[in-house]
C-alpha cells in the first residue's frame, strides 16, 4: 500500500445538489452515490464558485476566485501579453503542480472542450482525451458532424503516416459512435463509458500514489441515459422524451429570448431527462467505487464526488447554466469518502465551497501550498463564501454579478445595479428582503470589497462572449448553442 493516499476526484458536470436522492430528491436518482455518502462526508451546504465550467475549475485547481486570476482560456478578448500573465499565474500556483512535485502520478480524463481548449488540463502529467475530441482539437471541428476523409488523404499523400493513422482511427471511432447513437446517442455518453472502464483497469498498475481527475459530461446537456434509467425512476415515456422531444427541449436550455413560451410538459420532460442522466452516471460512479474495493485500492484512496455547477429548470424563467447565480446553478453536491485511518465520517452542516476542497485535503496530508481563498474545512469554518458570474455567454440579458453567502443569508450584487438579499431557507429566492436589512447588506458589501471581487466582476469583464465567431464554434461543440 502506498504511504500517501491515492485521490480520485469525479466532477459530474452540471449536477445540482437537490436532484440527488442523498440531498433529499424524492426519487432514488443516485443510489450508489447515496451509499458512498453514508460511508463518507456529505457536505450539506456546498456551493460552486461560479456559474459555469471554466471559472469553477480554475477556482478548484488554484484555490482562488476567477476574478483574482481569470481562466487561461484562449478567447477572452485579451491581449497576448495579458494572456501570458494569466497563464503564468495559473501554471505557477495550482494544486496539481504541487501533487506532481510531491510524488503523485496525476492523470486527467474528460471530453469537455472548455477544459481541453482552455489548457486547464495541461497541468496534469497525463491527459487522456476521447479520440473523437482529440480530432476536434486537431482539426477544429466536430468529428461527429464533419468529414475526415480529406485530411486522411492529405496525410497519406504527404507521407505523414502517423497523422494518417490518427485520422483513420478517428474515422473508425466515428463509425462506432454513429452506430451507437440509436442506443447511447452522443459523444458525451460514449466518452464517459470508455473513460471509466479504461481507468478502472489501469489504477492498480500505478507504482506511485495517483491523483485521477475525471470530468464526466453525462449530466451536462444533452443529458445522456438509457431506457433502464427511465425505468429505474418510474418513467414510462422513454422513446417520446429521449428521441422525439430532445429537439424541442434543446433550444430551451440556452434561451436568449425569455419571451419564448414554455409548457409545463416541456419543463417536466427536461427534468426527466436530467434525473435519468444522473441515474446513469451514478451507475458508473458505483462501478468505479466497487472496482477500487475489489482491487484493494479503496482502503488507501480519498474518493471525491462533486460538481462544477448545476442547471436550472425554469424555476425562475430560464433553463441551463452560465446565466445567473441562482441556487439551482451554484448549489452543488460535495461528498468525500476518506480511508478509515483518517477517521472522518458523517454529515457536514457548515458552509463549503469547491474552492475549499484541495486546501482541506492538503491540510490533512500535511502538504504545503500557496495562499488561497479557500480554507481547510476540517480545521476552520467558513463565515462567508462567494460565487461569480462575470462573463456573458449569450446576450445582455445574462445576469452578470457576484454573490456572497453566510450561514443565514445570500446577497447578490448584479451588474445592472440591482441588489438582492434572500434567506438561505428561501431556496428558490422568491422573497427579496433587501429593503429591510441595511446592516446585513452593508456587512456583505464590506466582505466583497475585502476580498476584491467587485470591480473585476462588474466592470471590465462586462462583454458578450459570442461576438467572437471562433469561440462560438467551440461552444457549439459543447452544446451551449
LUMBATI-933591 format. One record per residue (C-alpha): residue in one letter; y, x, z. Coordinates in steps of 0.001 Angstrom, whole numbers, padded with zeros to 6 digits, always signed. Each point is the difference from the previous one (the first is absolute). Example, Ala and Ser with C-alpha at 12.3 -4.5 7.8 and 13.67 -1.06 7.14 Angstrom:
! LUMBATI-933591
a-004500+012300+007800/s+003440+001370-000660/
END
This chain:
! LUMBATI-933591
x+000000+000000+000000/x+003478+001262-000825/x+002099+000828+003046/x+002995-001679-001610/x-000513-003683-000782/x-000067-001213-003577/x+002628-002541-001027/x-000599-002881-002403/x+003151-001975-000793/x-000219-003131-002159/x+003177-001736-001136/x-000676-003526-001260/x+002952-000379-002315/x+002018-003232+000475/x-002181-001254+002882/x+002012-001989+002556/x-001246-000242+003551/x-000058-003751+000573/x-002586-000510-002779/x-002578+002130+001859/x-002361-002000+002195/x+000369+002605+002769/x+003732-000823-000023/x-000619-003714+000301/x-000571-001349-003530/x-002032-003214+000114/x-002627+001168-002538/x-002338+002967+000439/x+001768+002155-002566/x-000819+003389+001553/x-003282-000082+001961/x-000696+003743-000411/x+003520+001051+000956/x-000171-002402+002959/x-003006+001909+001360/x+001774+003329-000449/x+003048-001418+001805/x-002182-000983+002971/x-001381+003538+000174/x+003435+001621-000351/x+003682-000709+000514/x+001640-003006-001636/x+003780+000322-000110/x+001235-003567+000335/x+003621+000640-000947/x-000066+002546-002813/x+002680+000252-002685/x+000406+001725-003346/x+003038+002294-000346/x+000848-001541-003376/x-000693-002901-002314/x-001907+001898-002689/x-002433+002831-000613/x+002130+003071-000730/x+002259+000121+003041/x-002724-001206+002368/x-002340+002817-001021/x+002836+002520+000143/x+000752-001101+003554/x-003711+000127+000871/x-000503+003570-001215/x+003340+001445+001190/x+000665-002014+003150/x+003525-000733-001227/x+001594-003129-001408/x+000555+000061-003737/x+003777-000020+000116/x-000172+003210+002036/x-002064+001804-002630/x-000558-002327-003005/x-003181-000088-001999/x-000763+002843-002446/x-000158-002421-002905/x+000982+001074-003478/x+002230-002907-001044/x+002514-000780+002730/x+003112+000583-002080/x+000517+003364+001726/x+001065+003320-001435/x-002589+002758-000384/x+001646+001861+002868/x-000242-003038+002273/x-003642-000547-000970/x-000759+003636+000771/x+001471-000212+003492/x-001884-003203+000757/x-003322+001401-001187/x+000590+003234+001896/x+000580-001917+003241/x-003031-002207-000587/x-002421+002810-000766/x+001366+002150+002814/x-000314-002525+002807/x-003029-002257-000233/x-003107-000565+002070/x-002525+000660-002770/x+001379+003511-000490/x-000459+000585+003732/x-003612-001172-000225/x-000508+002341-002967/x+001251+002892+002122/x-002074-001065+003012/x-003338+000374-001761/x-000504-003511-001362/x-001356-000888-003409/x+002475-002623-001244/x-001031-002420-002718/x+001747-003036-001438/x-001278-002818-002169/x+002034-002749-001584/x+000742-001721-003275/x+003560-000795+001115/x+002438+001095-002701/x+002927+000275+002408/x-001816+002530+002165/x-001278+001957-002979/x+003215+000012-002026/x+002100+000596+003093/x-001766+003287+000787/x-000694-001218+003543/x-003670+000930-000280/x+000721+003560-001153/x-000005+001021+003663/x-003797-000497+000177/x-002375+002842-000805/x-002076-002331-002130/x+001059-003097-001912/x-002563-002355-001412/x+001445-002456-002495/x-001840-002661-001940/x-000560+001196-003570/x+001859-002953-001469/x+003090+000964+001963/x-000384+003700-000812/x+000316-001031-003606/x+003007-002116+000919/x+001636+003107+001465/x-000858+002196-002988/x+001169-002236-002808/x+002437-002279+001818/x-001705-003280-000844/x-002538-002383+001436/x-003505+000946-001072/x-001112-003603+000267/x+002555-001208-002518/x+000736+002899-002390/x-002215+001711-002643/x-001366+003472+000773/x-001564+000828-003357/x+003098+001745-001387/x+000444+002535+002850/x-003777+000596-000069/x+000044+000799-003741/x+003093+002192+000376/x-001702+001967+002773/x-003082+000587-002158/x+002005+001008-003087/x+002084+002477+002021/x-003158+001400+001651/x+001077-001096+003472/x-003542-000844+000990/x+000634-000245+003737/x+002663-002621-000621/x-002206-001706-002582/x-002766-000252+002586/x+002486-001556+002410/x+001053-002683-002503/x-003602-000682-000989/x-000858-000587+003647/x+003072-002196+000376/x-001089-002129-002955/x-003477-000332+001509/x+001505-000987+003346/x+002290-002471-001758/x-003000-001700-001614/x-001704-000290+003401/x+003143-001468+001544/x+000498-002462-002829/x-003655-001041+000167/x+000303-000563+003741/x+003227-002025-000208/x-001880-003291-000222/x-001544+000731+003380/x+002205+002493+001811/x+003121-000463-002153/x+002411+002914+000331/x+000460+003706+000551/x+001085-000482+003632/x-003362-001444+001008/x-001889+002478-002158/x+001781+002970+001522/x-000528-001136+003581/x-003717-000517-000563/x-000580+003424-001549/x+002261+001804+002451/x-001631-001199+003187/x-003556+000545-001240/x+000859+003487-001193/x+001508+001150+003261/x-002637-001463+002240/x-002462+002297-001773/x+002258+003039+000257/x+001133-000206+003613/x-003043+001617+001606/x+000203+003050-002283/x+003386+001230+001238/x-000253+003184+002055/x+003508-000377+001438/x+001373-002985+001904/x+001378-002368-002609/x+002934-002341-000388/x-000857-002646-002555/x+002831-002300-001101/x-000682-003068-002118/x+002585-002426-001327/x-002014-003065-000966/x+001585-002298-002575/x-002437-002889+000417/x+002515-002025+002024/x+002920+000805-002280/x+000804-002631-002604/x-002072-000829-002150/x-002142-000598+003128/x-003549+000974-000941/x-003151-001654+001292/x-003330-001487-001027/x-001463-003461+000127/x-001824+000777+003253/x+003346+000676+001712/x+001232-003481-000945/x-003272-001385+001353/x+000341+002025+003203/x+003319-001732+000680/x-001140-003483-000986/x+001867-000152-003327/x-001779-001886-002777/x+002447+000436-002904/x-000698+003646-000908/x-000031-000365-003807/x+003139-002124-000067/x+002035+002297+002221/x-001357+003435-000820/x-000015-000340-003775/x+002125-002981-001067/x+002792+000002+002571/x+000689+003742+000027/x+002358-000196-002969/x+001949-002757+001735/x+000085+001752+003372/x+000807+003486-001277/x+003607-000639-001047/x+000716-001567+003371/x-000715+003250+001841/x+003144+001646-001273/x+002401-002818-000682/x+003538+000926-000923/x+001215-003553-000511/x-000450-001635+003388/x+000584-003438-001544/x-003396-000023-001720/x-001924-002942+001480/x-003158+000882+001926/x-002626-002570+000917/x-001930-000128+003258/x-003199+000484-001990/x+001315+003246-001490/x+000841+001275+003481/x-003430-000939+001337/x-001802+001527-002977/x+001906+003249+000479/x-000976+000088+003664/x-003633-000598-000931/x+000083+002914-002425/x+001584+002175+002663/x-002373-000852+002839/x-003021+000400-002303/x+001245+003464-001000/x+000390+000889+003664/x-003571-001144+000625/x-001159+002110-002953/x+001727+003183+001194/x-001297-000662+003532/x-003533+000349-001374/x+000668+003529-001211/x+001776+001045+003169/x-003107-001155+001847/x-002313+001902-002348/x+001924+003223+000476/x+000023-000449+003779/x-003744-000627+000131/x-000731+002936-002286/x+001981+002289+002297/x-002162-001255+002861/x-003194+000538-001983/x+000923+003601-000825/x+000999+000771+003587/x+003642+000585-000921/x+001629-002965+001725/x-000466+001451+003489/x+002469+002742-000975/x+002309-001975-002299/x+003321-001740+000629/x-000196-003089-002235/x+003343-001639-000854/x+000692-003273-001818/x+003564-001013-000832/x+002265-001295-002736/x+003222+001208-001604/x+001509-003508-000149/x-001044-003613-000435/x+000693-002773-002505/x+001833-003287+000401/x-001355-003323-001224/x+003090-002102-000493/x+000606-000467+003731/x+003664+000770-000673/x+000163-000643-003707/x-001564+003182-001407/x-003367+001484-000896/x-001104+003621+000224/x+001796+002943+001593/x+002766+002560-000627/x+002655-002709+000289/x+000878-000585+003642/x-000783+001059+003562/x-001523-003286+001105/x-002936+000142+002408/x-002525-000925-002667/x+000814+003308-001668/x+000509+002409+002914/x-002506-001256+002606/x-003121+002051-000715/x-003474+000611+001439/x-000611+003239+001861/x-003437+000758+001453/x-001263+003370+001224/x-003583+000711+001072/x-000254+003234+001996/x-003119+002009+000810/x-001365-000883+003434/x+001118+003339+001473/x+003649-001143-000255/x-000687-003038+002188/x+002697-002062-001787/x-000805-003643-000643/x+001466-003463+000298/x+003025-001967-001223/x+003441+001622-000195/x+002758-002528+000658/x+003157+002099-000370/x+001953+000674-003195/x-001574+002376-002503/x+001005+001230-003424/x-001905+001678-002815/x+002404+002872+000591/x-001597+000569+003440/x-003583+000493-001164/x-000045+003746-000671/x+002217+000953+002984/x-002506-001909+002151/x-003100+001600-001557/x+001525+003477+000049/x+001024-000484+003611/x-003583-000796+000975/x-001328+002982-001958/x+002617+002416+001325/x+001305+000766-003506/x+003669+000989-000120/x+002234-001626-002613/x+003617-000246-001132/x+002551-002358+001562/x-000617-003599-001049/x+001361-003513+000398/x-003425-001098+001289/x-001487+000390+003471/x-003369+000625+001643/x-000984-003571+000805/x-002448+001155+002682/x+002674+001795+002026/x+003153-001965-000807/x+001088-003539-000806/x+002254-001061-002832/x+003172-001645+001232/x+001071-000655-003571/x-001398+000492-003513/x+001530-000394-003455/x-000860-001043-003544/x+001906+000451-003257/x+000265-001636-003396/x+002426+002228-001836/x-000835-000197-003704/x+000090-002984-002294/x-003054-000578-002151/x+000830-003088-001981/x+003479-001452+000329/x+003128-000106+002110/x-001597-002883+001872/x-002232+002495+001808/x+001068+000268+003624/x+000919+003609+000676/x+000353+000813+003660/x-001488+001333+003176/x-001429-001600+003085/x-000403+001111+003584/x-002624-001451+002316/x-000428+000181+003765/x-002501-001757+002238/x+001893-003294-000156/x+002158-000145-003127/x+000276+000951-003647/x+003429+000810-001427/x+000606+000084-003772/x+003071+001556-001609/x+000232-000722-003722/x+001951+001661-002795/x+001922-003202-000763/x+001549+000190+003464/x-002138-002712+001572/x-001679+000536+003358/x-002945-001788+001581/x-001604-000016+003403/x-003360-001553+000813/x-002282-000142+002969/x-003260+001801-000697/x-001850-003198+000860/x+001707-001576-003042/x-002397+001615-002500/x+001308-001869-003050/x+003616+000676+001027/x+001200-003592-000143/x+002583+000098+002797/x+002783+002549-000463/x+001613+000467+003437/x+002550+002617-001090/x+003039-001980+001185/x-001196-000404+003571/x-000913+003591+000854/x+002851+002422-000693/x-001124+002486+002663/x-003497+000232-001500/x+001441+000507-003486/x+002366+002732+001237/x-002919+001782+001643/x-001996-000072-003243/x+003013+001261-001966/x+000299+002981+002319/x-003684+000853-000451/x+000306-000215-003793/x+002988+002363-000001/x-001754+002356+002401/x-002955+000529-002305/x+002237+000162-003077/x-001479-002610-002304/x+002884-002351-000794/x+002147+001961-002480/x-002895+001116-002184/x-001788-003336+000045/x+002974-002153-000844/x+002033+002359-002143/x-001082+002512-002610/x-003448-001454-000635/x+001402-003391-000990/x-001126-000091-003636/x-002554-001799-002146/x-003039+002158-000730/x-001059-001829-003149/x+003126+001028-001872/x-002100+003073-000822/x-002516-000732-002752/x-002383+002837+000900/x-000396-001243+003554/x-000472-003537-001236/x-003073+001102-001970/x-001463+001710+003038/x+000535-003060+002193/x-001608-002232-002627/x-003128+002140+000286/x-000197-000759+003712/x+000572-003748-000415/x+003596-000208+001212/x+001067-001638-003256/
END
